[in-house]
């Protein structure tokens, strides 16, 4: 038995991989490997399972154990998937008329606590659809990003209920913006949605080891859940 990279025979056992195969490490070059690696393609059934697990609050390390794929393959798969996710909302067709939305912002971070990323969300109070989303800081720029993410009919017709964060008042038209406190009950639905996001997306849990190290994956994971949430609303009614 020798190292596939440098052909050294100075090897030591080095734990097990996701498929429970014995791993070895070369003491000379540091290469890790298994004997007789299986190089078969990942089945569509496994990919479908991975897609569903990505919508639950489990880490990528847990997915490798559940599905039996390598960490490197899973990371490449996730990177490609999140890069392909559309960054705009898809909502059911609405008639022109009075609409009501609730807006709020939720704290998260990427790589380290100092790198704060705020998730801004807007939902239709009647249908519960997510009708706007933006990820950025907590400034006026991000409030504008949320406003611009709304479909045109909401920017033209909707009355927006928010908390008293000043950035909303700087961007949202004053005639259709209402800043309210929690006691009013006018933001109950969006605050409940924030809890759903933290329960379903491990990257958004306040104290977690499943935080994002890459901003594009952080954004992609959130948008992936947003599309899933809107698509399954009809099945929950």
Secondary structure, DSSP 4 states (H G I P E B T S, - for coil): ---TTT----EEEEEE-TT-PEEEEETTT--EEETT---PPPPHHHHHHHHHHTTSS--HHHHHHHHT--HHHHHHHHHHHHHTS-SS-------SS-EEEEEEEEEEEBSSTTSEEEEEEEEETTT--EEEEEEE-SSHHHHHHHHHHS-HHHHHHEEEEE-S-HHHHHHS-GGGEEE--GGGSTTHHHHHHHHHHHHH-GGG-SS-S--BSSHHHHHHHHHHHHHHHHHHHHHH-
